[in-house]
Amino acid sequence: MRTFERLRSYRRASVLCFALFVAAFVFSSFIGSGRGQDFDLDEFDEEPAAAAAPAAGDGGAAGADAGAAAPASGGSGGEEAPKSENYLVWMYRSLGWFFTIVFTLLSLSMVALIVINIVALQRSALAPDQLVDDFGALLDQNRFQEAYEMAKDDQSLLGKSLSVGLARMSQGYDKATQGMQDVMQEETMRLEHQLGYLALIGNLAPMIGLFGTVVGMIASFQAIASGGAAPSPQKLAEGIATALFTTELGLAIALPALAAFDILKNRLSRLALDVAVVSDNFMGRFSNVGAGKP
């Protein structure tokens, strides 16, 4: 039953992770579309002037002169202003398919690991209050076999520790407490390894961003070298954009990953200490078991 509830928790964590990613994508698209809008005030000034030009003159000559003057005042050589593109499209073009896939996988993995570890490091998952109350009540009634069965069926850290302690109580109190400590260390190490992937992402993301910075700067210098005295500004801008976007995304992924790792690691240490204290309090009732043996 506990395993089924844990699978349900992981499934809810995965759904929450996907929902957060979709919300972030929609929000960034909205911001990007807002940034991509350029309002040209000259467009509002030119249209009324062009409409009034034929009516201002008495004959066709005035209209022709106004029509001839209109294109000349519209810009140099009749060139149109470049159209602005969506912020996300610009980011994708600057990153390229390789860095887009890498940073997308890193960000999704980071969010999923944070949610999974938050669910796993709940007090109800490591030391359920119901188990503490029921186990203590059974010990008070000297129903040790039922207490052992209850702890064995519970898959929490406290349940595993208590079941091993009661199982080894026939070998003496020292053996029982040693077995409990071994279980605590093994389970704590497993949770720390699960947390360690967050630290890995936090350390790896800036390195990938630095790699993208080098790639972008090389592309910019290549544009300068191949362009001669007048390198293409567009080529230079593309290389610099690649360098800056990869650095930005690398830091944006690393900062929350490292912060979550430190916070959750401290939480794990505190909960493990609480479980150890509760286990020692329960097993302290059997401290005289095996004391008279040589």
SVG drawing of the C-alpha trace seen along z (x, -y; Angstrom):
<svg xmlns="http://www.w3.org/2000/svg" viewBox="-9 -74 49 89">
<polyline fill="none" stroke="black" stroke-width="0.4" points="0.0,0.0 2.8,-2.4 4.5,-1.6 1.3,-2.3 0.9,-5.7 4.5,-6.5 4.0,-5.7 0.9,-8.0 3.0,-10.7 5.7,-10.4 3.0,-10.4 1.5,-13.6 5.1,-15.1 5.5,-14.3 2.2,-15.9 3.1,-19.0 6.5,-19.2 4.9,-19.1 2.3,-21.7 5.1,-24.0 7.0,-23.6 3.9,-24.4 3.1,-27.5 6.7,-28.7 6.6,-28.3 3.3,-30.1 4.5,-32.9 7.8,-33.3 5.9,-33.3 3.7,-36.1 6.7,-38.2 8.5,-37.5 5.6,-38.6 5.4,-41.8 9.1,-42.4 8.8,-41.6 6.3,-44.4 7.8,-47.5 5.6,-50.5 6.7,-52.9 5.2,-56.4 6.2,-57.3 3.6,-54.8 0.8,-56.8 2.2,-60.1 2.8,-58.9 -0.7,-57.5 -2.7,-60.7 -0.1,-62.6 -0.4,-60.2 -4.2,-60.4 -4.2,-64.2 -1.7,-64.7 -4.1,-64.3 -6.7,-66.6 -4.2,-69.4 -3.4,-70.3 -5.6,-71.9 -4.4,-69.6 -2.6,-66.4 0.8,-68.0 0.6,-68.7 -0.6,-65.2 2.2,-63.8 4.8,-66.0 3.4,-64.9 3.4,-61.2 7.0,-61.5 8.1,-63.2 6.4,-60.6 8.7,-57.7 11.7,-59.9 10.8,-61.0 9.9,-57.4 13.4,-56.2 16.7,-55.8 16.3,-53.9 12.8,-52.5 14.2,-49.9 11.7,-48.5 12.5,-48.3 13.3,-44.7 10.4,-42.9 10.9,-42.0 10.5,-38.3 9.2,-36.5 11.6,-36.4 11.5,-32.6 12.1,-32.2 15.1,-34.5 16.4,-32.5 16.0,-29.2 17.8,-30.5 20.6,-31.8 21.0,-28.6 20.6,-26.2 19.1,-22.7 21.9,-21.2 21.9,-23.7 18.1,-23.9 17.7,-20.2 20.5,-20.1 19.1,-23.0 15.5,-21.7 16.4,-18.3 18.4,-19.9 15.6,-22.2 13.0,-19.4 15.2,-17.1 15.9,-19.8 12.2,-20.5 11.3,-16.8 14.1,-16.1 13.1,-19.0 9.4,-17.9 10.3,-14.2 12.7,-15.0 10.2,-17.4 7.7,-14.6 10.2,-12.0 11.5,-14.2 8.2,-14.8 7.9,-13.8 4.9,-11.7 7.0,-9.7 10.0,-9.1 8.3,-9.0 4.5,-8.8 2.7,-10.1 0.2,-7.2 3.0,-4.7 4.5,-6.4 1.2,-6.4 0.2,-2.9 3.6,-1.4 3.9,-3.1 0.5,-1.9 1.3,1.7 4.6,1.6 2.7,0.3 0.4,3.3 3.4,5.7 2.1,6.8 5.5,7.0 4.7,9.4 2.0,7.1 4.3,4.1 6.9,5.9 4.4,6.8 3.2,3.2 6.7,1.8 7.6,4.5 4.6,3.6 5.5,-0.1 8.0,-1.1 9.0,-4.4 12.5,-5.0 11.1,-4.7 9.3,-1.5 12.4,0.2 14.5,-0.9 12.0,0.4 11.4,3.7 15.2,4.4 15.6,3.4 12.8,5.8 14.0,8.6 17.5,8.5 16.4,8.0 16.9,11.7 20.6,11.2 20.8,8.4 20.2,4.7 23.6,3.8 23.0,5.9 19.5,4.4 20.8,0.8 23.6,1.6 21.2,3.0 19.0,-0.1 22.0,-2.3 22.9,-0.3 19.4,-0.7 19.4,-4.4 22.8,-4.9 21.7,-2.9 18.4,-4.7 20.0,-8.1 22.7,-7.4 20.1,-6.4 18.2,-9.7 21.5,-11.6 22.3,-9.9 18.9,-10.9 19.6,-14.5 23.1,-14.4 21.6,-14.6 20.5,-18.1 24.1,-19.0 25.2,-17.4 22.8,-19.5 23.9,-22.6 27.5,-22.0 27.0,-20.9 24.7,-23.6 27.2,-26.5 29.9,-24.4 27.6,-23.9 26.8,-27.6 30.5,-28.4 31.0,-25.9 28.2,-27.8 29.9,-31.1 33.1,-29.8 31.2,-28.5 29.4,-31.9 32.6,-34.0 34.4,-31.7 31.5,-32.3 31.8,-36.0 35.5,-36.1 35.1,-33.9 32.6,-36.4 35.2,-39.2 38.0,-37.1 35.9,-36.2 34.2,-39.6 37.4,-41.6 37.2,-45.4 33.3,-45.3 32.2,-42.2 28.4,-41.4 26.8,-42.9 24.2,-40.1 26.8,-37.4 28.5,-39.2 25.1,-39.6 24.3,-35.9 27.6,-34.8 27.3,-37.2 23.6,-36.1 24.7,-32.5 27.3,-33.3 25.0,-35.3 22.0,-33.0 23.9,-29.9 25.5,-31.7 22.1,-33.0 20.4,-29.6 23.3,-27.8 23.1,-30.2 19.3,-30.2 19.3,-26.4 22.3,-26.1 21.1,-28.7 17.8,-27.0 19.3,-23.5 22.1,-24.3 19.8,-26.2 17.3,-23.3 20.1,-20.9 21.3,-22.7 17.9,-23.2 16.7,-19.7 20.0,-18.2 19.6,-20.2 16.0,-19.0 17.1,-15.3 19.7,-15.7 17.1,-17.1 14.5,-14.4 17.0,-11.6 18.0,-12.9 14.3,-13.0 13.8,-9.4 16.9,-8.3 15.7,-10.0 12.2,-8.4 13.8,-4.9 16.1,-5.2 13.2,-6.2 11.3,-3.1 14.2,-0.7 15.3,-2.2 12.6,-0.1 14.6,3.0 18.0,1.7 18.2,4.5 17.8,7.3 21.1,9.3 22.7,7.1 23.5,10.1 25.2,12.1 29.0,12.2"/>
</svg>
